Amino acid sequence: MSSSTPSARLVIMGPQGAGKGTQAARLAETYDIPAISTGDIFRANIKGGTELGRLVQEYTAKGDLVPDEVTNAMVRDRLAQDDVASGFILDGYPRNAAQVVELDGILADLGVALDGVLELTADRAELLERMRKRAEIEGREDDTDEAIARRLDIYAEQTAPLADAYAARDLLIQVDGIGEVEEITGRLVAELNPRLGV
């Protein structure tokens, strides 16, 4: 990415299993910006045995989401770091209307705005199958059928409506999340580049 290329400040959304993490990493490389995953920050804390990690584990083991105030503070701290000056891609945040308001405030304090909100769409049955496979491969204790179904329900209730809010601001880009990884990245980049002036 050349220095004359505009910054890219992005959010990537989609139900669990839609491939957000994979696509966030690929877009981060494409636009030379950090991918910021709240899930990764949570898992790093769990692995490190921190107080936050123990707190996070209590919620995730039940299939519940971590409380907003914990997540908001982590995101605010992360977006204040030097490596996000030319942009970022947020994965897993915001998850609900209150976090949208919080993110607006964080960005306003930094004097920047979002360039786009990407939503990967996928069929529920396809997502359940993907996540079952992932649970088998990675041995994730929190990926029981009940926990997976609960997280998809929470997404449908709380996060999916954010797409409408961002669409009203003309920021939403919806892309089919089913297909080969490279193909999906291609769809995202084709939609994003005109917005970023690339």
Secondary structure, 3 states (H helix, E strand, C coil): CCCCCCCEEEEEECCCCCCHHHHHHHHHHHHCCCEEEHHHHHHHHHHHCCHHHHHHHHHHCCCCCCCHHHHHHHHHHHHCCHHHCCEEEEECCCCCHHHHHHHHHHHHHHCCCCCEEEEEECCHHHHHHHHHHHHHHHCCCCCCHHHHHHHHHHHHHHHHHHHHHHHHCCCEEEEECCCCHHHHHHHHHHHHHHHHCC
